[in-house]
Amino acid sequence: MSGSEGSAKREQWGSRIGFIMAAAGSAIGLGNIWRFPYLVGKDGGAAFVVIYLIITVFIGFPVMMAEFAIGRAAQKAPVLAFRALGVNPFWSLIGWMGTIAGGFFTLSFYNVVGGWTIKYIIASLTGLMEVADVGKTGEFFGEFVVRSYEVVFYQILFMLITMGVVVGGISKGIERACKVLMPTLFVIMLILIVRSVTLPGAGAGLKFYLHPDFTKVTGETFLDALGQSFFSLSLGLGIMLTYGSYIGKEERIPSSSAWTAGLDTLIALLAGLAIFPAVFAMGFEPGSGAGLSFITLPAVFAKMPAGMIFSCLFFLLLFFAAVTSAMSLLEVAVTFAIEKFHMTRKKAVCVMSVIIILLGIPSAMSLAGDLKIYGKDFMDAIEYICNNVLLPIGSFLASIFVGWFWLKPAIKEITNDGQVQFRWLNTWIWCVRFVSPIAIAYIFYAGLTW
Ligand code: PFF
């Protein structure tokens, strides 16, 4: 093995803010914009927000710190990280599962949806959605997703853009892009919020979104909050482990994790403020998931004065959110190829992207018809396996590993060898040893319904 050159000139993030923007870019994605607001509306408004915050602080955040710590200590791709740490080879399973589930499978379907956002930016510009009728926008969406060649075209286009950034490397590619895209995303979000909350009748949407309704809190609410927290923070799929492997030794893991988780939660909350007031003001019912973004909102925009501009801005926002998350997923596969097979970055990006595009084609085509696995659409099935099976197993093993088998080195890593005071160290230890594994095991068990 000729591994020596890799460790000598391994790249690093150029600055602390750049790293935080990149990690937040990974975390802030489609999950924040189309899933979180919908869950808040469905699961009791502010009551859900409180539960989500508690879960993110005591379960998501500790696991994120654990992933950053493993990554930075090992300075290697997830599949090689555990060997580099000199621990039992069993733990490499975390790296392999994360790489396959995140770098390959999650990205394969994330691309497809990323492609839809490009289609909708163009459709907004060309006035294809001037219809203020969800029946019609539903038809538009339904007719688009079954034109497989077009869906695949946009999927590839989205991937090419992602590749264009990742080929530039960690600091000159991903970091540079995220430093521009994330603040832009934030500004677009603020513009949309101002527009949305100043529409006449916006109050009903605010009430739907934030009115605390504790009667809606059930076991499912906790399950939704846990699953959403992990997905939203990009945990369990080797992503934060990979990003952590590029942080410098002087970086403070606790505060960087707090910034990343905080920004992710802020954007998720703001997304609801941008969406629901407008939906209610225009007299629509909020749908969920893809339907909310691609069917309800186009109709809402069509009804709004200067709706075309807001529609473009919204899909641009969705595109930025998706592409910065896709970069992180591709980086997992690329770091793997560079360090495992000693490829150059350029070659790794090309080879991995071709594999990921090919893996994504059945997802893109499954929307048109009969490509099913045990009764589920291919895309839904892949998403289910990644999010409900591999992601919780990865996070569970990562917290067991850090909490029970690698605690001392982890503490060393988190406190920068004792130089950084981390006031919540004991709480973190307790969370990573007990709270996270028990909670994750519970989501895993309760979420297994095909
Ligand atoms: N965290 C991102 C979101 O909320 O959409 C997307 C994501 C990226 C999820 C990477 C999972 C993942 F492994």
Residues whose N, C-alpha, C, O or C-beta is under 5 A from the ligand:
A	BS01	PFF	S26 A27 I28 G29 L30 G31 N32 G102 T106 F231 S232 L233 S234 L237 S325
